[in-house]
Structure formats: structure tokens, C-alpha cells
């Protein structure tokens, strides 16, 4: 199988005009000019990029768009927890299917998914989306037996080389030091939420601020920040991917770097929840592996990686007051190879080089104002959208083609879950 | 004619579930429940909003997406000026037609357009887009005779109650005090660019910084900021709409408020050029009329008002570190009634109340994760896109319907202009 287009952007290697990618047995066999490799299936006015790697998602929250929008973080998470308790396994699976389908339609080929129920593993196995499914745990170490093990058993039939297991101790404000340590000892990939908001910082360090009113529902405050706490306990490692890292000081950057912790940057979620803008330049400057994540519709409203890319570029340039603070090419690398590195999967995905998995996305700029081309990477990043995705391949198999309506059917199937999540709140717009 | 949908959001007045808008002779005759007014043309899973009012655009730059992306403001504007000089009237008209069509497809029914050549008036008259076309002038007062008058004569046949004339002295760094004063004396609506970047601020106040190298091409620095300068000269007025206002201090806010100057907030342009985030809360808090503008694809990459709305919400919430800093409902008002007020057109457009012009937009959320509804305004703002626009009415006439391909044909027609603008630069992605 050969895919060719006006541009191939391998990320590792220079852009190739009129380029082609040769796929054999689910892997990339060659990348180069179509004139040498053959045209195969040719996409006009299009760009071939590595499939996007979503460094932090929650597929199960696919139909949560707008829930509690405008509430502060603590109130928002309480609404979220209360509503989530209303639905069960079948609905989590239906939601995760919708989420996986929306990811594929957005050109995403791999997710690092923090999964409340494990349903993400079922959905990813069914839909062919590559995944690291981190089963979520909360509270104390007993959750390894009461929560992690049952979920692991339930999803074991769906695990494979493509859908792998991880664990996600939720956050330093919701997980005891003992559970963090126990999670690390399992030897699995670990995802966690770190340093997301000022309110979290204030609660953890001093037990004060807006979160004080939820003291009964949380472990005791730590007297220090989450990052310092985990570092002191020896529970940071290269196997840890930390979402957010918005409120980090220089010493915390050094602690993260010393342990080679990776970061999933989630700019839409951080902005919409009023958490702020993570210091992307400082995170990268400290040598950390940084990827891009959509988080979930519960905060970021969609799995649209193009919207996430634009939010990353706008947020970073506005904060740095530099037009070159994050170029289109740098943003594209962040959402592909950067995320793959952050998940420890860069040996297999994240760039278009021979030997890697044939995970790729074709984005069409046809009919837009981006042609003729000046800068194909910027055109994809600032001009792309799910509606412009023509083809998404995972392991060389077409998992989404423009015009497919599977995503639409799966979203409709999940709508009942949204209805139950919303009831009995009146459906009155503010 | 009656248009009905799941929600009608009149902006002035509460949201109406299963609402309808009755149109007679190009004006709104009634707004209320469809059960009372009749269903007419019913849009499922949809919202009726006032047509978006684009408070600051440059339709002529419709095919400039990505030009010079990553350059600092001064370098970027030089690239822009050099390229713009390569094309002539016919190409400006072709570009403006593409821009007007893209606006209508994005649900925009009115533009406040700063027009280099006047071509925007031709395009808006042809396509039925309501417009205030501000003819741009630069340098000294002789431009009223050498530039403004010839352009005014050329576009006079295209002016009407719907397409009106204004003048745009470009900016305090490119226009002498005498030309500003002469523009104000004309009695026309005035648009200008104010306080866009730190570099501009530094140049104007001290003649130093990155702009020093362009000293020969600019009027002498003012020794003060543009806002202080215009205020001292008595050339601020309620007829002035100022784009940007990113770098404003409290005294400048007071000066703008004292003269009732309006502001066009352009968050995508400001972010992408590295100018920063305008202090929206402070601008509104000072009592200024503030609207939302897409600026042009040359900086903001498109006329997509939905992308602009999202950038406004993300930017404001991230800066204020509050999830409720700009709600969906507030953002929607900013892009409709807010912009109408900023252009002095709120007696005629910007909200759905009887007697106003029948300018409205139908946005469908069908197939998305926003249904069932929780908050229709937030769904439109955070979930809308040009592809979700079903109908755009101006003066009660359908100027865009989903599936129309006029925008596509007009964009293709303008592609030759982009080709000439790009030549002879090689089309090599960075």
C-alpha cells in the first residue's frame, strides 16, 4: 500500500514535496518522493502527517461537552463526580466508543487514556485505536485490590500489543502517598494529574482556599506541592506521564527533569477551567519530554486535536509575546513525536520513518485559503479540522475515511448516557 | 417567512426553547415560541442567533493565510506591504469576494471592514453582506485627495443603506496628527488600529526598539502613546472604533472611556502575532463598547468567527484564571450586540428583537456531543463551526445555506492572487 500527497511531513526528516509513504505489514517500509516510490492512493491538496498522539485523554467522557462550564475547578469536579456515578459499564463503553471514533476522525492514532472504568480498552480494541489505557485509582492502597484488579481482569481480553495496560493514580490531592508508591511498584506505565491549578496548590501546601470546604472528601493536605511530595517519596520516574503542570516553579521543573517525568500539555482544558497556561517553553527548556493532550470534552469540549493545536499555539505566543514562540512545525511535532516520547512509544510511533508502525493521517486543505502552499505544517496546524481529515491509518489499516459515519452513529448511541448524566437538571441555557 | 429551531437566543431577552423568528420585509416582526408563531422552516438540533457582527476585518486579505507566520510584527507587516503591492484592483475584488463569502459561511452578517483599495464595498454589495467599509489612508492629510477621494468615487455606485462608507486612518505610527484630524472632520465612521503591540508602544513613546530600523518609512515617533496622542489632539470620538487595544494602561482606559471610543477585540490576531491578550475585563469594566473581530487571514488565518469566539473565551479565562471570566453567553453577546454597538449599528442589528433587520444565523449541533442541550449559548460558542452553519440571512434574504459552494468557487477564483502574492518565494515548508 502506498499513500501520496502534495506534502509528506515525516517530523523526523525534512518535508517532502509530492511525497509518498509505502506501507507493508502494518509498518512503514519507505518514505520519499512519489516519483521514486509510486503514487498509490493519491490525495490532492493534502498533507500526510504521522497520526496524532493524544498524550492525555478520557475517552469515557466523550459526551460531557460543556458540563458545568463556568464553574470553578472544585465545583466543576464535584458536578463531574456526581454525574458520573449515575451511569454504569455499558454506558461507559458506549461513551468510550464515541470518544475513540471522534479521535480517529480527528486524525488521532494513539491515546494515553486515563480510564475510570476500563471501558476505553474495549472501545480502542474494537475500533483499532492504539492506546495506553491507564486504569484510574483514588484514595488509599486498598484500591489496587478493590478497584484496579477487577478492572484489569475485566479488560484483559481486550489488551494486546496495540492496547496496553497502565495505571493512573489520579492526583496528589486525591491519592495517598502509599497508593502512589504501590502504583509505581507495579512496573506499569503511570499517568497522573499534577499541578493543575492555583486552588490545588493552595490546598495541598496549606489546607486553605476554595478547596477547604471539600476537606472531608480528600486525604489530608500534604504541606507541600504535589511534585515536591512525589519527588521526596521517590515516586517520580520516567514511566510517569503528568498531565497539566501549569503551576510549577523552577525547583519543581528541576525535580521533574531529574526523574525524567514526561508532561502532557492540555491547553484547552487549562484555559477553559480557568487554571491558566502551562509554561511550555520552561517545560521544554528543562529538557522534559512534552506532548499534547486533548484531555476530555468534560473540560476541553472535544477530542479535536486541531483545536488543541491552535490553542497551544495561541496560548504560547500570547504568553511569550513572540510570534515564533511556537511555530506550526513545532506544534505539529509536539502532537506527534513529542506525545509519543511522553508516552514512551516513540520507538514505534510519532514520526514517519521506516520500521515504525504505519500510523498516519492525511489532511486536506482543498478549497481553503491555504493554497498554493507556503508552509504545509502551519497550514495543517492552523487550517486543519476533523472535517479535513481524509484518512487515518493505524498499523496500516484504514480506521477512518472522510465520509465514514461510524463516529456519528457511535455518538448518537452515547446520547442516552448524556441524557441520564444531565437529568434531573433542567435543560435551560444560561 | 418564519425560521424556527430548538433554541432562539435573542441576546436582548431570555433564550426561547422551541423558538421562532418571524421575518417581514427584511425586518424581524416577532420572536417567541414556535407554538405561538408557527414553525415555518424548522431546523432540528439547531440554534438561531443574531448574525455575527465582525467588528474588525480586512476582506481583501482573504487568501493571505499564514503569510509570514512566525515573523515579529514589524517584519510581518513589511512582508505584507511588499506582497500587497504586487496585485491590483481586480485581484483585490476577487479576494474581497472570497472574504465576504467566507464571512457569510461563518454566520457573519455585518463587517466593519478596513479596506485598502475599496474592493470590500464591491464584494459586500454583490454578496449581500452588510458592511461599514472604512477606506484606509496613511501618512499625511494629502491622502484625503490622493487616496480617499479616488477610492470613494470608485465605490460610490456600490454604496447603499446596507453598504456604508467610513474612513480608516491606519494607526498612530503610520498616520500624521493632521491626517487623523482631517479624517475626524469628515463626519464619517472611523476605524483605526490602536495599541496593538509592545514594539509599537516602544517606538511611539521613545523611538527605540525593533521598529527603529524602519524609522525612514514612518512618521516621527510621538513621544507618547497613540491613545494619549489622539486624546490630546481631540481626535477621539464615539465615531471611532479602535482595533486591538492590547497595551493600554489605566489612564488610557479612562481617556478611551471619556471619549466613548469603541474597541474591536481581535484575540487570534493578537495571539498569533505575539502581541499578547487584550485586557477584555478592564476594557469592559471601563464602560467601553467592545466587540469581536476576526481581523484578517493575514494574521488570524481565517474569517472563522467560531474560532475567534473560542480564542476569546480561552484567552480571557486563561489570563483571568477564572472559569467564568467569559461565559459562552457573554462571548456570544460580544460577537453580536457588542460588535453592533462598537460599530454604532445596534439600532439595526446585533439582537433578535422586533423592528431590527432580519440578520440571523442558524447553527446546527446535530451529530455532536452537545446534545441533549445543557446550555445552548455555550454549545454554539464552543461547539460551532462554519460547517455547522445552516443558514445566514441578511435583511431577511438567504445569503448562505449549508451546501452552497459559492464560497468555494470564489476562494478558488482568488487563488491566482495568492499565487502572485507568494511568487517568487519558494513554496518550501519550514
Interface residues (C-beta under 8 A of the other chain):
Chain A: X7 X9 X15 X17 X62 X63 X64 X65 X66 X67 X69 X70 X71 X72 X73 X76 X98 X102 X198 X267 X268 X270 X271 X272 X273 X274 X275 X276 X277 X297 X301 X302 X307 X310 X311 X313 X314 X315 X317 X318 X320 X321 X322 X323 X324 X325 X327 X328 X329 X367 X368 X369 X370 X371 X372 X373 X374 X375 X376 X377 X378 X379 X382 X383 X385 X387 X408 X411 X412 X414 X415 X418 X419 X422 X425 X427 X428 X429 X430
Chain B: X7 X9 X15 X17 X62 X63 X64 X65 X66 X67 X69 X70 X71 X72 X73 X76 X98 X102 X198 X267 X268 X270 X271 X272 X273 X274 X275 X276 X277 X297 X301 X302 X307 X310 X311 X313 X314 X315 X317 X318 X320 X321 X322 X323 X324 X325 X327 X328 X329 X367 X368 X369 X370 X371 X372 X373 X374 X375 X376 X377 X378 X379 X382 X383 X385 X387 X408 X411 X412 X414 X415 X418 X419 X422 X425 X427 X428 X429 X430
